[in-house]
Amino acid sequence: MDRSAYEAEALRDGFSVAEVTLSPNTRRPTHTHEFDARLFILGGAFMLARDGEIENFAPGDICEVPAGTPHQEITDERGTTYLAGRRFATQTQAAE
């Protein structure tokens, strides 16, 4: 999947999309979101810690985090840039 295909699919599924850059060596504390997240990695490396495991994502990968899921967002020395799709419960209902 490429950027334009990701954006078209995300918008079709009720997500709003924004580009996000995380600095190198970021480690965000464990948190949750009030929205479903669907990320498309554009560059660098992105790691997601959840359920006691760390998942690695590279450019072209998609990462999904349902609302309410405790997780940490981590980068290495490269940092990362990704497209962040966010869908709140009201957006889910509108997309159906």
PyMOL CGO cylinders between C-alpha atoms (Angstrom):
from pymol import cmd
from pymol.cgo import CYLINDER

trace = [
    CYLINDER, 0.00, 0.00, 0.00, 1.24, 3.51, -0.73, 0.3, 1, 1, 1, 1, 1, 1,
    CYLINDER, 1.24, 3.51, -0.73, 0.40, 6.85, 0.87, 0.3, 1, 1, 1, 1, 1, 1,
    CYLINDER, 0.40, 6.85, 0.87, -2.48, 7.74, -1.42, 0.3, 1, 1, 1, 1, 1, 1,
    CYLINDER, -2.48, 7.74, -1.42, -4.10, 4.30, -1.05, 0.3, 1, 1, 1, 1, 1, 1,
    CYLINDER, -4.10, 4.30, -1.05, -3.75, 4.51, 2.76, 0.3, 1, 1, 1, 1, 1, 1,
    CYLINDER, -3.75, 4.51, 2.76, -5.31, 7.99, 2.84, 0.3, 1, 1, 1, 1, 1, 1,
    CYLINDER, -5.31, 7.99, 2.84, -8.21, 6.96, 0.59, 0.3, 1, 1, 1, 1, 1, 1,
    CYLINDER, -8.21, 6.96, 0.59, -8.93, 3.86, 2.67, 0.3, 1, 1, 1, 1, 1, 1,
    CYLINDER, -8.93, 3.86, 2.67, -8.62, 5.70, 5.98, 0.3, 1, 1, 1, 1, 1, 1,
    CYLINDER, -8.62, 5.70, 5.98, -10.97, 8.48, 4.86, 0.3, 1, 1, 1, 1, 1, 1,
    CYLINDER, -10.97, 8.48, 4.86, -13.45, 5.90, 3.53, 0.3, 1, 1, 1, 1, 1, 1,
    CYLINDER, -13.45, 5.90, 3.53, -13.36, 4.17, 6.94, 0.3, 1, 1, 1, 1, 1, 1,
    CYLINDER, -13.36, 4.17, 6.94, -14.14, 7.42, 8.80, 0.3, 1, 1, 1, 1, 1, 1,
    CYLINDER, -14.14, 7.42, 8.80, -10.62, 8.41, 9.93, 0.3, 1, 1, 1, 1, 1, 1,
    CYLINDER, -10.62, 8.41, 9.93, -9.22, 11.91, 9.82, 0.3, 1, 1, 1, 1, 1, 1,
    CYLINDER, -9.22, 11.91, 9.82, -5.56, 11.87, 8.70, 0.3, 1, 1, 1, 1, 1, 1,
    CYLINDER, -5.56, 11.87, 8.70, -2.60, 14.03, 9.73, 0.3, 1, 1, 1, 1, 1, 1,
    CYLINDER, -2.60, 14.03, 9.73, 1.15, 13.69, 9.26, 0.3, 1, 1, 1, 1, 1, 1,
    CYLINDER, 1.15, 13.69, 9.26, 3.12, 13.30, 12.51, 0.3, 1, 1, 1, 1, 1, 1,
    CYLINDER, 3.12, 13.30, 12.51, 6.87, 13.31, 13.19, 0.3, 1, 1, 1, 1, 1, 1,
    CYLINDER, 6.87, 13.31, 13.19, 8.39, 11.90, 16.37, 0.3, 1, 1, 1, 1, 1, 1,
    CYLINDER, 8.39, 11.90, 16.37, 11.92, 12.89, 17.36, 0.3, 1, 1, 1, 1, 1, 1,
    CYLINDER, 11.92, 12.89, 17.36, 14.71, 10.35, 17.63, 0.3, 1, 1, 1, 1, 1, 1,
    CYLINDER, 14.71, 10.35, 17.63, 14.80, 8.29, 20.84, 0.3, 1, 1, 1, 1, 1, 1,
    CYLINDER, 14.80, 8.29, 20.84, 11.25, 9.12, 21.86, 0.3, 1, 1, 1, 1, 1, 1,
    CYLINDER, 11.25, 9.12, 21.86, 9.58, 6.94, 24.48, 0.3, 1, 1, 1, 1, 1, 1,
    CYLINDER, 9.58, 6.94, 24.48, 6.10, 8.17, 25.32, 0.3, 1, 1, 1, 1, 1, 1,
    CYLINDER, 6.10, 8.17, 25.32, 4.73, 6.92, 28.65, 0.3, 1, 1, 1, 1, 1, 1,
    CYLINDER, 4.73, 6.92, 28.65, 2.00, 4.29, 28.63, 0.3, 1, 1, 1, 1, 1, 1,
    CYLINDER, 2.00, 4.29, 28.63, -1.28, 5.92, 27.69, 0.3, 1, 1, 1, 1, 1, 1,
    CYLINDER, -1.28, 5.92, 27.69, -4.59, 5.35, 25.92, 0.3, 1, 1, 1, 1, 1, 1,
    CYLINDER, -4.59, 5.35, 25.92, -6.53, 7.31, 23.31, 0.3, 1, 1, 1, 1, 1, 1,
    CYLINDER, -6.53, 7.31, 23.31, -10.24, 8.12, 23.05, 0.3, 1, 1, 1, 1, 1, 1,
    CYLINDER, -10.24, 8.12, 23.05, -10.06, 7.23, 19.37, 0.3, 1, 1, 1, 1, 1, 1,
    CYLINDER, -10.06, 7.23, 19.37, -9.12, 4.32, 17.14, 0.3, 1, 1, 1, 1, 1, 1,
    CYLINDER, -9.12, 4.32, 17.14, -5.71, 4.93, 15.57, 0.3, 1, 1, 1, 1, 1, 1,
    CYLINDER, -5.71, 4.93, 15.57, -4.43, 3.61, 12.26, 0.3, 1, 1, 1, 1, 1, 1,
    CYLINDER, -4.43, 3.61, 12.26, -0.86, 4.63, 11.40, 0.3, 1, 1, 1, 1, 1, 1,
    CYLINDER, -0.86, 4.63, 11.40, 0.95, 4.37, 8.09, 0.3, 1, 1, 1, 1, 1, 1,
    CYLINDER, 0.95, 4.37, 8.09, 4.71, 4.57, 8.59, 0.3, 1, 1, 1, 1, 1, 1,
    CYLINDER, 4.71, 4.57, 8.59, 6.38, 6.91, 6.10, 0.3, 1, 1, 1, 1, 1, 1,
    CYLINDER, 6.38, 6.91, 6.10, 9.98, 6.93, 7.34, 0.3, 1, 1, 1, 1, 1, 1,
    CYLINDER, 9.98, 6.93, 7.34, 12.27, 5.92, 10.18, 0.3, 1, 1, 1, 1, 1, 1,
    CYLINDER, 12.27, 5.92, 10.18, 11.34, 3.24, 12.68, 0.3, 1, 1, 1, 1, 1, 1,
    CYLINDER, 11.34, 3.24, 12.68, 8.29, 3.02, 14.94, 0.3, 1, 1, 1, 1, 1, 1,
    CYLINDER, 8.29, 3.02, 14.94, 7.85, 0.62, 17.83, 0.3, 1, 1, 1, 1, 1, 1,
    CYLINDER, 7.85, 0.62, 17.83, 4.67, 0.02, 19.76, 0.3, 1, 1, 1, 1, 1, 1,
    CYLINDER, 4.67, 0.02, 19.76, 4.73, -1.59, 23.20, 0.3, 1, 1, 1, 1, 1, 1,
    CYLINDER, 4.73, -1.59, 23.20, 1.44, -3.20, 24.22, 0.3, 1, 1, 1, 1, 1, 1,
    CYLINDER, 1.44, -3.20, 24.22, 0.35, -6.37, 25.98, 0.3, 1, 1, 1, 1, 1, 1,
    CYLINDER, 0.35, -6.37, 25.98, 3.92, -6.90, 27.23, 0.3, 1, 1, 1, 1, 1, 1,
    CYLINDER, 3.92, -6.90, 27.23, 5.38, -7.07, 23.71, 0.3, 1, 1, 1, 1, 1, 1,
    CYLINDER, 5.38, -7.07, 23.71, 7.14, -4.62, 21.41, 0.3, 1, 1, 1, 1, 1, 1,
    CYLINDER, 7.14, -4.62, 21.41, 6.05, -4.57, 17.76, 0.3, 1, 1, 1, 1, 1, 1,
    CYLINDER, 6.05, -4.57, 17.76, 8.36, -3.06, 15.11, 0.3, 1, 1, 1, 1, 1, 1,
    CYLINDER, 8.36, -3.06, 15.11, 7.06, -1.12, 12.13, 0.3, 1, 1, 1, 1, 1, 1,
    CYLINDER, 7.06, -1.12, 12.13, 9.00, 0.12, 9.08, 0.3, 1, 1, 1, 1, 1, 1,
    CYLINDER, 9.00, 0.12, 9.08, 8.09, 2.38, 6.16, 0.3, 1, 1, 1, 1, 1, 1,
    CYLINDER, 8.09, 2.38, 6.16, 5.01, 1.04, 4.37, 0.3, 1, 1, 1, 1, 1, 1,
    CYLINDER, 5.01, 1.04, 4.37, 3.69, -0.79, 7.46, 0.3, 1, 1, 1, 1, 1, 1,
    CYLINDER, 3.69, -0.79, 7.46, 0.32, -0.11, 9.04, 0.3, 1, 1, 1, 1, 1, 1,
    CYLINDER, 0.32, -0.11, 9.04, -0.20, -0.15, 12.79, 0.3, 1, 1, 1, 1, 1, 1,
    CYLINDER, -0.20, -0.15, 12.79, -3.65, -0.19, 14.40, 0.3, 1, 1, 1, 1, 1, 1,
    CYLINDER, -3.65, -0.19, 14.40, -4.44, 0.69, 18.01, 0.3, 1, 1, 1, 1, 1, 1,
    CYLINDER, -4.44, 0.69, 18.01, -8.09, 0.46, 19.10, 0.3, 1, 1, 1, 1, 1, 1,
    CYLINDER, -8.09, 0.46, 19.10, -9.45, 3.15, 21.43, 0.3, 1, 1, 1, 1, 1, 1,
    CYLINDER, -9.45, 3.15, 21.43, -8.72, 2.46, 25.08, 0.3, 1, 1, 1, 1, 1, 1,
    CYLINDER, -8.72, 2.46, 25.08, -5.69, 0.21, 24.42, 0.3, 1, 1, 1, 1, 1, 1,
    CYLINDER, -5.69, 0.21, 24.42, -2.78, 0.94, 26.81, 0.3, 1, 1, 1, 1, 1, 1,
    CYLINDER, -2.78, 0.94, 26.81, 0.43, 1.36, 24.81, 0.3, 1, 1, 1, 1, 1, 1,
    CYLINDER, 0.43, 1.36, 24.81, 3.77, 3.16, 24.48, 0.3, 1, 1, 1, 1, 1, 1,
    CYLINDER, 3.77, 3.16, 24.48, 5.10, 4.77, 21.31, 0.3, 1, 1, 1, 1, 1, 1,
    CYLINDER, 5.10, 4.77, 21.31, 8.87, 4.38, 20.84, 0.3, 1, 1, 1, 1, 1, 1,
    CYLINDER, 8.87, 4.38, 20.84, 11.41, 5.49, 18.23, 0.3, 1, 1, 1, 1, 1, 1,
    CYLINDER, 11.41, 5.49, 18.23, 15.10, 4.73, 17.80, 0.3, 1, 1, 1, 1, 1, 1,
    CYLINDER, 15.10, 4.73, 17.80, 17.89, 7.10, 16.74, 0.3, 1, 1, 1, 1, 1, 1,
    CYLINDER, 17.89, 7.10, 16.74, 16.14, 7.72, 13.39, 0.3, 1, 1, 1, 1, 1, 1,
    CYLINDER, 16.14, 7.72, 13.39, 12.86, 8.99, 14.77, 0.3, 1, 1, 1, 1, 1, 1,
    CYLINDER, 12.86, 8.99, 14.77, 9.81, 8.43, 12.58, 0.3, 1, 1, 1, 1, 1, 1,
    CYLINDER, 9.81, 8.43, 12.58, 7.23, 10.12, 10.40, 0.3, 1, 1, 1, 1, 1, 1,
    CYLINDER, 7.23, 10.12, 10.40, 3.81, 8.59, 9.90, 0.3, 1, 1, 1, 1, 1, 1,
    CYLINDER, 3.81, 8.59, 9.90, 0.28, 9.35, 8.81, 0.3, 1, 1, 1, 1, 1, 1,
    CYLINDER, 0.28, 9.35, 8.81, -1.99, 9.21, 11.85, 0.3, 1, 1, 1, 1, 1, 1,
    CYLINDER, -1.99, 9.21, 11.85, -5.55, 8.18, 11.18, 0.3, 1, 1, 1, 1, 1, 1,
    CYLINDER, -5.55, 8.18, 11.18, -7.89, 8.97, 14.08, 0.3, 1, 1, 1, 1, 1, 1,
    CYLINDER, -7.89, 8.97, 14.08, -11.49, 7.91, 14.35, 0.3, 1, 1, 1, 1, 1, 1,
    CYLINDER, -11.49, 7.91, 14.35, -13.63, 8.90, 17.32, 0.3, 1, 1, 1, 1, 1, 1,
    CYLINDER, -13.63, 8.90, 17.32, -16.80, 6.96, 18.21, 0.3, 1, 1, 1, 1, 1, 1,
    CYLINDER, -16.80, 6.96, 18.21, -18.97, 9.60, 16.53, 0.3, 1, 1, 1, 1, 1, 1,
    CYLINDER, -18.97, 9.60, 16.53, -16.92, 9.22, 13.34, 0.3, 1, 1, 1, 1, 1, 1,
    CYLINDER, -16.92, 9.22, 13.34, -17.38, 5.41, 13.51, 0.3, 1, 1, 1, 1, 1, 1,
    CYLINDER, -17.38, 5.41, 13.51, -21.15, 5.81, 13.60, 0.3, 1, 1, 1, 1, 1, 1,
    CYLINDER, -21.15, 5.81, 13.60, -21.09, 8.28, 10.70, 0.3, 1, 1, 1, 1, 1, 1,
    CYLINDER, -21.09, 8.28, 10.70, -18.99, 5.91, 8.56, 0.3, 1, 1, 1, 1, 1, 1,
    CYLINDER, -18.99, 5.91, 8.56, -21.44, 3.02, 8.99, 0.3, 1, 1, 1, 1, 1, 1,
]
cmd.load_cgo(trace, "trace")
